[in-house]
Amino acid sequence: MRKICLMAAMLLTGVLAAPASPAHAAATCGGLAVTITGTAGDDTITGTQFPDVISAEAGNDVVSGLGEADVVCLGPGNDVFNGGAGDDLVVADATADGADTIIGGDGRDRVDYGARTTQVNVSLDGLVNDGAAGEGDSIGADVESLSGGSAGDVLTGSPSGGLQILGNDGNDTINSGGGGFYQLVGGAGDDFINAGTSTDAVSLLGGDGDDTITGGAGDDTLSGKAGTDTLNGGGGNDRLAGDDNPNDTVGGADTLNGGAGDDILQGHAGNDTLQGGTGNDQIDAGAGNDVIVGGPGDDRIDGSDGDDQSIAESTPDGADVFFGEAGTDTMSYSLRTTAVAVTPDDRADDGAFNEGDNVASTVENITGGQGGDFLFGNDLPNRLFGGNGSDSLNAVDGVSGNDVVDGAQGTGTDTCTADPGDTIRNCP
């Protein structure tokens, strides 16, 4: 066994490790020039008090860092790395290279399988179950960050938490492991990202691809980025964004579910479906023709650009505000079985009796439910659709020919009033 130990005094006097072969003279690890090189045998290598770049080479090596941020390539063999106090980076080879044991120690440590092109399955739990199939690596729970490769990797964090898990390319499955991770990032590919049972605030980011992202019990931030994504906030007061840029004009048809808590949902571009869930939510649908369900609670809903539809729950669910903005927008009470009264006039007097919804004057169309509804228009081109029940529909605004009043082919007898030239359908 060869022992290579570099301390500060040795460096100052110019005494280095055993000479590297010419093939290693320009070797790099993690993109950095190697400062300590092992041999082809079973080495014991101890770094210096300065940041080291260590290439252990072949053999069953034992590598120990000291107090600084070291970069380490272990090489072929069944190696052991003990990081010590610094913020260390261990870079895995491009192919399975032995059953390695990684002990992070103090500091913020990372293990990087980014060079791998075949699947790795890694859990930060200290068990001999990591790397490629049958590789037998063991990554400790004291490693704070983990990076996958370009295949569909399965990456699981530590129950004690950490900093970041990064999937990189491929259709990855990323789970926090129950611990509080600052950031879970899918990268390119169709990824499944889950904060699990974490109660901490976690940032979950998709990337290019159709991602499924699920928050935990904390106040999480979820972003699908490009692609057609599904975001589930879970518990906590979460922030969900279908795309990462509100100024984009093209985006995926994302599905955002806020879950419990007072959530903020931003659809951005694309024809999105947004559901606030329970809590007092703020929903901005963004560009595109969106479908919005506020859910129980006092919600603020902004349709923004596009032809948007806000759908009320089947029973009174809070005092909601719906702003239509640009496009032709619809407030629908089609799921209701009891009467509603609606006038798009910026007053909090819409919905069921004492419900206190506020359908803004920027909303054009109103759809009733199964009861005897009272639907009124405004000075925009309106479409009033009564549904079942004996409804009263009134589109009189002093402007001829711009409204459609439709009693629907229901079971009731409807009363329809409009200006000359307006279209009246399915009314006696």
Backbone hydrogen bonds, N-H to C=O, Kabsch-Sander energy under -0.5 kcal/mol:
donor,donor_aa,acceptor,acceptor_aa,energy
2,R,42,D,-1.1
4,I,2,R,-0.5
4,I,44,T,-3.4
5,C,3,K,-0.5
6,L,46,T,-1.8
7,M,5,C,-0.6
11,L,7,M,-1.7
12,L,8,A,-2.1
13,T,9,A,-1.5
14,G,11,L,-1.1
15,V,10,M,-2.3
16,L,14,G,-0.6
24,H,21,S,-1.8
25,A,21,S,-0.7
25,A,22,P,-0.8
27,A,24,H,-2.0
29,C,32,L,-2.6
32,L,29,C,-1.4
34,V,27,A,-2.4
35,T,53,V,-2.8
36,I,53,V,-2.1
38,G,55,S,-3.2
43,D,41,G,-1.0
44,T,2,R,-2.4
45,I,43,D,-0.5
45,I,62,V,-3.0
46,T,4,I,-2.4
47,G,64,S,-2.8
54,I,52,D,-0.5
54,I,71,V,-3.0
55,S,36,I,-2.7
56,A,54,I,-0.5
56,A,73,C,-2.7
57,E,73,C,-0.5
61,D,59,G,-1.2
62,V,43,D,-2.7
63,V,80,V,-3.3
64,S,45,I,-2.9
65,G,82,N,-2.5
70,D,68,E,-0.9
71,V,52,D,-2.7
72,V,89,L,-2.9
73,C,54,I,-2.8
77,G,97,D,-2.3
79,D,77,G,-1.1
80,V,61,D,-2.5
81,F,101,T,-2.9
82,N,63,V,-2.6
83,G,81,F,-0.6
83,G,103,I,-3.1
85,A,66,L,-0.9
86,G,66,L,-1.2
86,G,83,G,-0.7
88,D,86,G,-1.1
89,L,70,D,-2.8
90,V,110,R,-2.6
91,V,72,V,-2.9
91,V,89,L,-0.5
92,A,90,V,-0.6
92,A,112,D,-2.8
100,D,98,G,-1.1
101,T,79,D,-2.7
102,I,138,S,-3.1
103,I,81,F,-3.0
103,I,101,T,-0.6
104,G,102,I,-0.6
109,D,107,G,-0.8
110,R,88,D,-2.6
111,V,145,S,-1.8
112,D,90,V,-2.9
113,Y,111,V,-0.6
113,Y,147,S,-2.6
116,R,113,Y,-2.0
117,T,94,A,-0.6
121,N,131,G,-2.6
122,V,154,V,-2.6
124,L,156,T,-2.1
125,D,123,S,-2.2
125,D,139,I,-0.7
126,G,139,I,-2.8
129,N,127,L,-1.9
129,N,137,D,-0.8
130,D,137,D,-2.6
131,G,121,N,-0.6
135,E,132,A,-2.4
136,G,132,A,-0.6
137,D,130,D,-2.3
138,S,100,D,-3.0
139,I,127,L,-0.5
140,G,102,I,-2.2
140,G,138,S,-0.5
143,V,140,G,-1.4
144,E,109,D,-0.9
144,E,142,D,-0.5
145,S,109,D,-2.2
146,L,164,Q,-2.0
147,S,111,V,-2.2
148,G,166,L,-2.8
150,S,116,R,-2.6
153,D,151,A,-1.4
154,V,120,V,-2.3
155,L,153,D,-0.5
155,L,173,T,-2.9
156,T,122,V,-2.8
157,G,175,N,-2.5
161,G,158,S,-2.0
162,G,180,G,-1.6
163,L,144,E,-2.2
164,Q,144,E,-0.8
165,I,183,Q,-1.8
166,L,146,L,-2.9
167,G,185,V,-3.1
172,D,170,G,-1.3
173,T,153,D,-2.9
174,I,192,F,-3.4
175,N,155,L,-2.5
176,S,194,N,-2.0
179,G,176,S,-1.0
181,F,179,G,-1.0
182,Y,162,G,-1.3
183,Q,163,L,-2.1
184,L,203,S,-3.0
185,V,165,I,-3.1
186,G,205,L,-2.9
187,G,206,G,-2.1
189,G,208,D,-1.8
191,D,189,G,-1.1
192,F,172,D,-2.9
193,I,191,D,-0.5
193,I,212,T,-2.7
194,N,174,I,-2.6
195,A,214,T,-2.7
198,S,195,A,-1.5
202,V,200,D,-0.5
203,S,182,Y,-1.8
204,L,202,V,-0.6
204,L,221,T,-3.4
205,L,184,L,-2.9
205,L,203,S,-0.5
206,G,223,S,-3.0
207,G,224,G,-1.8
211,D,209,G,-1.0
212,T,191,D,-2.9
213,I,230,T,-3.0
214,T,193,I,-2.8
215,G,232,N,-3.4
217,A,198,S,-2.3
218,G,198,S,-0.8
220,D,218,G,-1.3
221,T,202,V,-2.4
222,L,239,R,-3.1
223,S,204,L,-2.3
224,G,241,A,-2.4
229,D,227,G,-0.8
230,T,211,D,-2.9
231,L,255,T,-3.1
232,N,213,I,-3.0
233,G,231,L,-0.5
233,G,257,N,-3.4
238,D,236,G,-1.1
239,R,220,D,-2.5
240,L,264,I,-3.1
241,A,222,L,-2.2
242,G,266,Q,-2.7
248,D,245,N,-1.7
252,G,227,G,-0.6
254,D,252,G,-1.5
255,T,229,D,-2.8
256,L,273,T,-2.9
257,N,231,L,-3.2
258,G,256,L,-0.5
258,G,275,Q,-3.4
263,D,261,G,-1.1
264,I,238,D,-2.7
265,L,282,Q,-2.8
266,Q,240,L,-2.5
267,G,284,D,-2.4
268,H,284,D,-0.6
272,D,270,G,-1.3
273,T,254,D,-2.7
274,L,291,V,-2.8
275,Q,256,L,-3.3
276,G,293,V,-2.7
279,G,296,P,-0.9
281,D,279,G,-1.1
282,Q,263,D,-2.7
283,I,281,D,-0.5
283,I,300,R,-3.1
284,D,265,L,-3.0
285,A,283,I,-0.5
285,A,302,D,-2.7
290,D,288,G,-1.0
291,V,272,D,-2.5
292,I,309,Q,-3.0
293,V,274,L,-2.9
297,G,317,D,-2.8
299,D,297,G,-1.0
300,R,281,D,-2.7
301,I,299,D,-0.5
301,I,321,V,-3.2
302,D,283,I,-3.0
303,G,301,I,-0.5
303,G,323,F,-3.4
308,D,306,G,-1.0
309,Q,290,D,-2.5
310,S,330,T,-2.7
311,I,292,I,-3.2
311,I,309,Q,-0.5
312,A,310,S,-0.5
312,A,332,S,-2.8
320,D,318,G,-1.1
321,V,299,D,-2.6
322,F,358,N,-2.4
323,F,301,I,-3.0
324,G,322,F,-0.5
329,D,327,G,-0.7
330,T,308,D,-2.7
331,M,365,N,-2.6
332,S,310,S,-3.1
332,S,330,T,-0.6
333,Y,367,T,-2.9
336,R,333,Y,-1.9
337,T,314,S,-0.6
341,A,351,G,-2.2
342,V,374,F,-2.7
345,D,343,T,-1.8
345,D,359,V,-0.9
346,D,359,V,-1.4
349,D,347,R,-1.9
350,D,357,D,-2.8
351,G,341,A,-1.3
355,E,352,A,-2.3
356,G,352,A,-0.5
357,D,350,D,-2.1
358,N,320,D,-3.1
359,V,347,R,-0.5
360,A,322,F,-2.5
360,A,358,N,-0.7
363,V,360,A,-1.6
364,E,329,D,-0.8
365,N,329,D,-2.8
366,I,383,R,-2.0
367,T,331,M,-2.4
368,G,385,F,-3.2
370,Q,336,R,-3.1
373,D,371,G,-1.3
374,F,340,V,-2.6
375,L,373,D,-0.5
375,L,392,S,-2.5
376,F,342,V,-2.5
377,G,394,N,-2.3
382,N,380,L,-0.7
383,R,364,E,-0.7
384,L,404,V,-2.5
385,F,366,I,-2.6
385,F,383,R,-0.6
386,G,384,L,-0.5
386,G,406,D,-2.9
391,D,389,G,-1.1
392,S,373,D,-3.2
393,L,391,D,-0.5
393,L,415,T,-3.3
394,N,375,L,-2.6
395,A,417,T,-3.0
400,S,398,G,-0.5
401,G,420,P,-0.5
402,N,399,V,-0.6
404,V,382,N,-2.7
405,V,423,T,-3.4
406,D,384,L,-3.3
406,D,404,V,-0.5
407,G,405,V,-0.5
407,G,425,R,-2.7
410,G,408,A,-1.7
414,D,412,G,-0.6
415,T,391,D,-3.0
416,C,414,D,-0.5
417,T,393,L,-2.5
422,D,419,D,-2.0
423,T,403,D,-2.6
424,I,422,D,-0.5
425,R,405,V,-3.1
